[in-house]
Amino acid sequence: MLQRFLLVIMPVPVLAEKVLALRAALHARIGGFSGRNTPPHITLCFLDLPETMEQQVVGAVASGTAGLRAFMLHYNGITHFPDKRTIYIDPVEKEAIASVRTPIIAALKAHDALQAAVRETGHPHLTIAAGLKPDKFSTAWEMLAPHRLLHEERVGEVVLMKRLLQIGSMYGHVRSFPLG
């Protein structure tokens, strides 16, 4: 069976708890939405592969993170994508995130067995709610007003998680990769 390997930046616990609290409040008001049971994170990339490929993924990520430095990340408000289906907390230093993501993607794509499976995200964000229908979006957006959320943290690692590629499966921690 296929696994989804998800490489992420995890927010510090205080911000993760805030996201979980916002999700819980939204769920109580609007019902279900996508991403509600996923740990708060900023996606760098994901790969859907057989579990037997785990060590190759881990090795490539380790190679891609070698020599990368920790950085400060600021969040500036709650916003949404133009299609009004996803509400998220916006990280400011998208270039710093890209400078971490780029060498990791290169290392993953350097392996023929991994290359075709790599899916990277072009717009880093910390999702509060996704997959919202128009009526749920309107209620959620009103509920989250005034859309202020300022936060800063030091990003000192990237985290690899995985789950079975089936509905209802939960992510588990595979390995953390420190940034110098």
C-alpha positions as CSV (number, residue, x, y, z in Angstrom):
1,M,0.0,0.0,0.0
2,L,1.2,3.5,-0.7
3,Q,2.3,5.9,2.0
4,R,2.2,9.7,1.8
5,F,5.5,11.0,3.0
6,L,5.0,14.7,4.1
7,L,8.0,17.0,4.7
8,V,7.0,20.0,6.8
9,I,7.9,22.9,9.1
10,M,6.1,22.4,12.4
11,P,5.1,25.5,14.2
12,V,6.1,25.9,17.9
13,P,3.6,24.4,20.3
14,V,2.0,27.7,21.3
15,L,1.1,28.4,17.7
16,A,0.1,24.8,17.0
17,E,-2.3,24.9,20.0
18,K,-3.8,28.2,18.7
19,V,-4.4,26.6,15.2
20,L,-6.0,23.5,16.9
21,A,-8.2,25.8,19.0
22,L,-9.3,27.7,15.9
23,R,-10.1,24.4,14.1
24,A,-12.1,23.1,17.1
25,A,-14.1,26.4,17.3
26,L,-14.8,26.3,13.5
27,H,-15.8,22.6,13.7
28,A,-18.3,23.3,16.4
29,R,-19.8,26.1,14.3
30,I,-19.6,24.8,10.7
31,G,-19.0,21.1,10.9
32,G,-16.4,19.1,9.1
33,F,-13.7,20.4,6.8
34,S,-10.5,19.1,5.3
35,G,-7.3,19.1,7.3
36,R,-9.0,19.3,10.6
37,N,-7.2,16.2,12.0
38,T,-3.8,16.9,10.4
39,P,-1.1,18.3,12.7
40,P,-0.6,22.0,12.1
41,H,2.3,22.5,9.6
42,I,3.7,24.3,6.6
43,T,4.2,21.8,3.7
44,L,7.5,21.8,1.9
45,C,6.7,18.7,-0.3
46,F,5.1,15.3,-0.3
47,L,5.7,12.0,-2.0
48,D,3.3,9.1,-2.5
49,L,5.4,5.9,-2.5
50,P,5.5,2.4,-1.2
51,E,6.7,2.1,2.4
52,T,9.8,0.3,1.2
53,M,11.0,3.6,-0.2
54,E,11.2,5.2,3.3
55,Q,14.9,4.9,3.8
56,Q,15.6,6.5,0.3
57,V,13.3,9.4,1.2
58,V,15.0,9.8,4.6
59,G,18.5,9.7,3.0
60,A,17.6,12.2,0.4
61,V,16.1,14.6,2.9
62,A,19.2,14.2,5.2
63,S,21.4,15.0,2.2
64,G,19.2,18.0,1.2
65,T,19.2,19.5,4.7
66,A,23.0,19.2,5.2
67,G,24.4,22.6,5.8
68,L,21.1,24.4,6.0
69,R,20.7,27.1,8.7
70,A,17.9,27.8,11.1
71,F,15.9,31.0,10.5
72,M,13.4,33.3,12.0
73,L,9.8,33.0,10.7
74,H,7.1,35.6,11.2
75,Y,3.4,35.1,10.7
76,N,1.3,38.0,9.7
77,G,-2.4,37.5,9.8
78,I,-5.1,35.1,8.7
79,T,-6.0,35.1,5.1
80,H,-7.3,32.8,2.3
81,F,-6.6,31.7,-1.2
82,P,-8.6,33.4,-4.0
83,D,-10.9,30.4,-4.5
84,K,-12.1,30.9,-0.9
85,R,-11.7,27.2,0.0
86,T,-8.7,27.5,2.3
87,I,-8.1,29.8,5.3
88,Y,-4.6,30.0,6.6
89,I,-2.0,31.8,8.6
90,D,0.4,33.6,6.3
91,P,4.2,33.2,6.9
92,V,6.1,36.3,5.9
93,E,9.6,34.8,5.0
94,K,8.5,32.7,2.0
95,E,12.0,33.2,0.5
96,A,13.6,31.6,3.7
97,I,11.2,28.7,3.4
98,A,12.1,28.3,-0.3
99,S,15.8,28.4,0.6
100,V,15.2,25.3,2.8
101,R,12.8,23.6,0.4
102,T,14.9,24.0,-2.8
103,P,18.0,21.9,-1.9
104,I,15.7,19.2,-0.3
105,I,13.7,19.0,-3.5
106,A,16.9,18.8,-5.6
107,A,18.2,16.0,-3.4
108,L,14.9,14.1,-3.7
109,K,14.8,14.5,-7.5
110,A,18.4,13.3,-7.8
111,H,17.1,9.8,-7.0
112,D,15.5,8.2,-10.0
113,A,13.2,6.2,-7.8
114,L,11.8,9.3,-6.1
115,Q,11.9,11.9,-8.8
116,A,8.5,11.4,-10.3
117,A,6.8,11.2,-6.9
118,V,7.9,14.6,-5.6
119,R,5.2,17.2,-5.2
120,E,6.3,20.6,-3.8
121,T,4.1,23.4,-2.7
122,G,4.6,26.8,-4.3
123,H,2.8,28.9,-1.7
124,P,3.8,28.0,1.9
125,H,1.0,28.5,4.5
126,L,-0.2,27.2,7.8
127,T,-3.7,25.9,7.2
128,I,-6.6,26.5,9.6
129,A,-9.3,25.1,7.4
130,A,-9.4,23.7,3.8
131,G,-12.0,22.3,1.4
132,L,-14.6,24.8,2.5
133,K,-17.8,25.2,0.5
134,P,-19.0,28.8,0.0
135,D,-21.4,28.9,2.9
136,K,-18.9,27.4,5.3
137,F,-16.2,29.7,4.1
138,S,-18.4,32.8,4.8
139,T,-19.2,31.7,8.3
140,A,-15.6,30.7,9.0
141,W,-14.2,33.9,7.7
142,E,-16.6,36.0,9.8
143,M,-15.8,33.9,12.8
144,L,-12.0,34.4,12.4
145,A,-12.4,38.2,12.1
146,P,-10.5,40.5,12.6
147,H,-8.0,38.2,10.9
148,R,-5.0,39.3,13.1
149,L,-2.5,36.8,14.2
150,L,1.1,38.0,14.7
151,H,3.7,35.4,15.7
152,E,7.4,34.8,15.4
153,E,9.5,31.7,15.9
154,R,12.9,30.2,15.2
155,V,12.7,27.3,12.7
156,G,15.4,24.9,13.7
157,E,14.2,21.7,11.9
158,V,12.1,20.1,9.2
159,V,10.0,17.1,10.0
160,L,9.2,14.0,7.9
161,M,5.8,12.4,8.6
162,K,4.0,9.6,6.9
163,R,0.5,8.0,6.7
164,L,-1.2,5.3,4.7
165,L,-2.7,6.8,1.6
166,Q,-6.3,6.2,2.6
167,I,-9.1,8.3,4.0
168,G,-9.0,8.6,7.8
169,S,-5.3,7.5,8.3
170,M,-3.3,9.7,10.6
171,Y,0.3,11.0,10.2
172,G,3.0,9.6,12.3
173,H,6.5,11.1,12.9
174,V,9.3,9.5,10.9
175,R,12.3,11.7,11.6
176,S,13.3,15.3,12.4
177,F,16.2,16.9,10.5
178,P,17.9,19.8,12.4
179,L,18.9,23.0,10.7
180,G,22.3,24.3,11.8
